[in-house]
Amino acid sequence: MIRLYIEGCKPGKVHLKLDQIHYLKNVMRKKNTDKLEVFYNGKSWVAEIEFPNINVTEELNNANKTTKPILGIASIRKNKIEMAIEKATELGAREVFILKTDRTNHYFDDLPRLNKIAIEACEQSRNNLVPKINKLTTLQSFLELHTNPNVCHAFDRCFLENNNYINNVVKNEFNINPILIGPEGGWSDKEIDLFMQYNVNFVKIHENVLRAETAAISALTLWNEHNNKN
């Protein structure tokens, strides 16, 4: 059954937007009385098409006991941040912060574009909750909003041996706090001092140095494994 995101959806008659009508009629070749699944804010329903409307009727089983992670990721190249948003949505992130860091070289926070990507990822992955994507945020603002986030980074051995917080690194273990992914150039000394001030958890996710979007996918996968065990 086709899935469609309808903002503000609730049972009853809902008027479709022009692009939604075009998609259903001309792309998917749907007709009146055909059924589809619609979703919004963690819930989904069966709906019947009555162009230019749909009639939202039966609520589907929306039981969802899983915990949803928060992701903070340094702003990276357009195609890379788009991939990170898509995969974070598929992996169930409930909120994403795009971060301005000392070594950020690319600033991309086209929120309408990124929201569209997140909606399409939800439609494809059967995730009923479109994550909130926040505008470009400073690292300090993120740390002030969230207590003890997990700073995920593939620290090289030299970095660990030359710093006195090696014992704070927890390999492949997460608590329920947010995930924080830095830029590919790594964190600056100033940012590391800031992490110490805010008592962050350093989490090593791989022996190799990962690209930011790869680190985000890996970290979210491990986070889900740790926090959503049956």
N, C-alpha and C positions, 0 to 999 in steps of 0.2 A: 504494500500500500504506500502511495506517495505520502511523504511527510512535508508539511509546510509550516513555517513559523508565522504566527499571527500575533502581532503585538497587542496586548490588552485582551486577548481572547477569553471568552467565557461562553457558557451554554446559551443558545439562542441564535438569532440571525446576525451574521457578521458580513459587512460590506467589504468586498475584495478591492485591493488597490489595482490600478491599471496594469502594472508589471506582473502582478500575480495572476490576473485574468489572462494576460498574454502567455504566461508560462503554462498555465493549465490548459488553455484552449489550443494554442498554436505549437507549443513544444511537446507537451505530454498528450495532446489530442483527447482531452477529457471532455465529457458531455454532461448535461444536466442529469441528475440522479446518481452520477458516479460518486463513489466515496473516497475519502482521503483521511489521513491522520493529521491533525493540527496540534501545535504545542505552544506553550508560553509559560514562563516562570516556574518550570519544574513539573507542570502538568500537561497531559495530552488527552485529546478527545477524538472520537470519530465524527466526521462531518460529511454532509451530503451537499453536492454542488447544485446551486440554483442561480446561475449567472444572472446578475453580477454579484451574487451573494453566495454564502455557504450557510447551511443550517447545522450548527454545532449541537450534537446530541449526547451520545454515550461517552462518559468519562472512562478512560482506560485505567488499568491497574498501574498507579503511579507510585507504588511503594518503592522508596529509595532510601536505604539505611546507610549508604556509604557517606563517609566524610569527604568534603570537597576541598582541595588545596587552593592556596593563594600563591600566585607566582609573581615575583618581581624580576624583570630581566632588563639588562642594559640595552639601550637603543643601539641597534645594529643595522646593517644594510636592509633596504626595503624588502627585497625578496626573502631575506633571512628572517626578519621579524614577522613577515606574513606567514612563513612556514611555522615559526614558533607559536604564533597565535592559533593557527589551524590545529597543530598537534596538541597544544595545551587544552584546547576545547575538546578534542577527541578523548583526551585522558582525564577529563572531568574537572578542570580548573574552574573555580567559581568566580575568580577575580584575577585580573592581570594588571600589573603596574609596569609601564615602560620607564626606565630609569635613565637619568642623566648622570654620568659618572665622569671622573677626571680623565679617563682614557677613552671616552666615547667620541668617535670620529664621525658618526652618521646619526642624524636626528630624523626619525620618521615616526610620527604619531598621527597619521591621517585616520582619525577615529571612525568616520563613516566607512572608509574602505576596510578597516580592521574589523569593525562590527559586522559588515557584510560577510567577511571571511568566516567569522565565528558562527554566524547564523547558518551558513552553508555547511560548515563542519558539523553543527548540531543536527541538521537535517539528514546528513549522510550517516552519522555515527549513532543515531537514536538517543542522543543526549538531549534531555528536555530542558536543560537550564543553560541559556546563553550567558557566558561569563561577562561580568562588567569589565570593560576595558577603560582604564584611566588614562588621562592625558599625561604628557611627559612630566615626571616627578623627580625631584632631587633625591639622592640616596639618603640624606639625613631626614628628609620628610617621611620617607618610607620607614626608616628605623623608628621615628617618633610615633608612627601609627601602629607598628607591630612589635610585640614583645618577643625577644629572643628568636629571631628568624634563623632558619638553617641556611648558612652561606655555603653554597655548593661550588666546589672548584677542584679541578684535578691538580692539586699542589704537587710541584716537583720535589724530589727528595732534598735538594739543596735548600729550597725555601723552608721546608719543615725543620731541617737540622739547624738552621740559623735563626730560628724564632722560638721563643720560650712558651708559645701556646700550642706546641705539638700535641700535648695531652688533651687539648680540647677537641681534637679531630676525632670524629666518630665515623668509622667506615661502614657505609651501607645501613645506618640506623637513623631514623627520623622520629621526632615527636610530631605533634599535630600543628606545629607552628609553620609560618609561611616559608617558601623556598625563594632563595635569592641567587640569581645567576649574573655573574659579572661580564665585562667586555672581554673580547679575545686577547686584548693586550694585558689583561690582569688588573688587579686592584692596585691603586697607588698606596704609598706608605701612609699618607694622610687618611685614606679610607680604611686601611687596616687598623690604624689607631682608633678610628671612629667605631669600628666593629668591637674592639676591646672595651670601649667606653659603654657600648650598649649590650655587652655580654652575649654576643651572637654565638651560635653553635657552628663550628666548622665541620663540614661533612665532605669526606673524600669519596668521590663516586667512580673514579677510574684511575689507573696508573698513567694513562696517556693524557696529553693536553687536548681537551675537546673544544670544538667550536661551540659558541654560545647556544645555538639552537639545538645541537646534539646534547649538550649538557642539560638543557631544559627538559628534553624528552626523557633522557635517562633518569634524571632526578624525580620527575613526576611519576614515572613508572615505579621506581623504588619506593617513593612516598606512598603510593596507592597500595603496594604490596605490604608495607609495614603497618599502615593504618586501617586497612579494610579487610583484614583477615577474618574469615568466618569463625 
